[in-house]
Structure formats: C-alpha cells, structure tokens
C-alpha cells in the first residue's frame, strides 16, 4: 500500500521548521511498517519552438506553422502524449480559434471566449499530441504545413512543447 501527501506551503513550512520533538515527520499506528519514503517534484520542461506574431482574423487570414513533415517538432522531441501550447492574445472580447491539420485536414480545436477559459490555461490553447496528430504532423505531403490557424480576433505569439 502507499499513501500520497501533497506538500502544501503550510505542510512544507512545518517540515522545515525545527520541532520541539526533533523530527520532521512522525508516523504512528499499529501493524504497519514504513519501508520507503519518496519525494518527487514536477519540473516543467516546456520548450519554446516558435515565437513571433501570427494573426488569425476575419476567418480569412490563416497563418500556418512548421514545415511539411514537422522536422522542427521532431527535433524538439514531440511524441504521442506531448503537450503543445499555442499562446494567444485576443484582439477583441469576442475571439475564436480553430487549430486544424496543416493540409486542411481534421480540426483539432475550436475554442472561443464562451467555451474556453484562456486565463485558466495561462493564455494558451493546449493540444495533446495523439497518434493521429503525430502521424499527420510527421508525414510529408509535399504541400502545406503542420498546423493551420483559422479564426477571428486572435494573435498567436508563442508555441511551446512539453
């Protein structure tokens, strides 16, 4: 059996303050033996793979990203399960962004101010790389790009992978 404890600021402060009884952690109980303690910390490995300014506006200005075959994404370590983040700045209160496969294939996202809380995602549209997305991104089709933005009132400023 195992038991997880999330180290909150309060709990961490307790552990790092000298206690009168001398220990950091006290376990007590009956008929159990503690055999191991593990401590792990998630460190974000988010890597910027594109930075600039690309405007998706009026459903006609449709920027594309990354070379056909996705060499930049492969070099950045993209794999199934990676998280892509498209950092955007709405130009107006009402915005919409569709991220589609860059050869006018499937639509991966369709977000707007009514169905996506941009603030809760630190200003980024998040897209987890599925096998379908990976296969499309890494297949050279001899035209197009990896991603195409279709939308209104949106500026993309950065794309990252984690």
N, C-alpha and C positions, 0 to 999 in steps of 0.2 A: 504494500500500500504506500501511497505517497500523499502529501499534503502540500498544496501551494499557498504561499503567502505573498501578496503583492506588497512590495516595500513602498509604502506611502511616505510622504515627507515626515509625518508625525512619527511613524514607526522607525524610520531611519534616524531621526533625531534621538529617539530613545536608545537605539543601538549604539550611537556614537557618543552618548553622554555617560560618564563614569557612574556606575550604580553603587549603592552602599554595600550591596552583597557581592560586588566584584565581577559579575559575569555580564555578558551581553545578551544571552538567550538562556532562558531556563525552561526546561521541559520537565513535565511531571505527568505521571499517570500510572497505570497498572497493566502489567502483562504486555509490555511493548519494549522494543529496543530500537533506538535510533542508530542506524548503521551508516548514514551518509547525509550530508547537507550539500546542496548545490545552490549556487548563486549565479544567475545569468542576467545579462543586460542586453537589450536590443539596441544596436547601434545602426542608425540609418546609413545605408550605402547608396543613397540617391545620387546619381551621377548626371550632370547636365550633358545632353547630347546635341542640343541646338539652342541657340539664344539669338534673338532678333526681334523683329516686329512684322507679323503677318496678319493682315486684316481680312476677316470674313464678314462681308457686309452685303446687304440687299439681295441675298440669295444668288448673286451672280459673280462676285469676286471670291474665287475659291482657291486659296493657296494650297499647294501640295508640299509634302515633306519627304525627304530621304530618297535616295537613288533607287531605281528599279532593282529589286533583288535585296535591298536592305543591308548593304555592306556596312553602313555606319552603325546599324543596330546590332549586327553580328559582332562587330568589333567592340561594341560597348557591353557585350555579354548577354544580350537578350536570349531568353529561353522561355519555355512554357512555364507560366507562373510568375514571370516578371511583372512588375507594375510600371506602366507608362503613365506619366503625369503631364498633361498639357496645361500649362499655366496661362490663364486668360484674364483679360481686363475687359469688362463690358463697357461699351461706349455710351450706352443708354440704359435706363432701368429695364427695359424690355430687350432681352437678348435671347438668341437661340444658337446652338452649335451642334451640328452633326459631324461626327468623325466617321468617314467611310474608308473602305479599302481603296487605295490609290489608283486603281484601274476602273473606277466606277463600279466596284463590286459591292458587297454587303455593307450595310450601315451598322457601325459598331456602337455608336451612341447617338442619342437625340435628346439633348438637355436644354432647358431654358430656366428662366428665373422662377417659374412656377413648379418645376418638378426636380430641381437640383439645388441643394444648399451649398453654393460655392464657398461661402465663408467657413462652413464646417469642414471643407476639404482644402483649406489654406489657399484658396484661389485657383485650384487645379481641377480639371476634369480627369478622373482616374480611369484607366483602362487596363484590366488584367490581360496579359497575353495568353490566349487559349491556343490549342493546337491549330485551330482554323486560322487564327490571326498570324501565328508563327509561319505556317505554311505559305500563306498569301504574301507575307512580308519578305520571305526569303526566296521566292520563286521569281526568276527573271521572266518578264512577259514581253520585253522588248518595246514597251511604251508605258507611260505613266510613272507613278511614284508609289511609295508605300502607303501614305495616308493622304486624304484629301479632306479639307475643311469646307463644309457647306453651312452657311448660316447668315445671321444678321446681327450687327452691332457688337462684334467681338474682335479683340486683338489678342493674338497669341504672342507671348513674349519669351516663353522658355518651354522646352520639352526635356523631361528627365526620365531616367530608368532606374529601377531599384529591383 
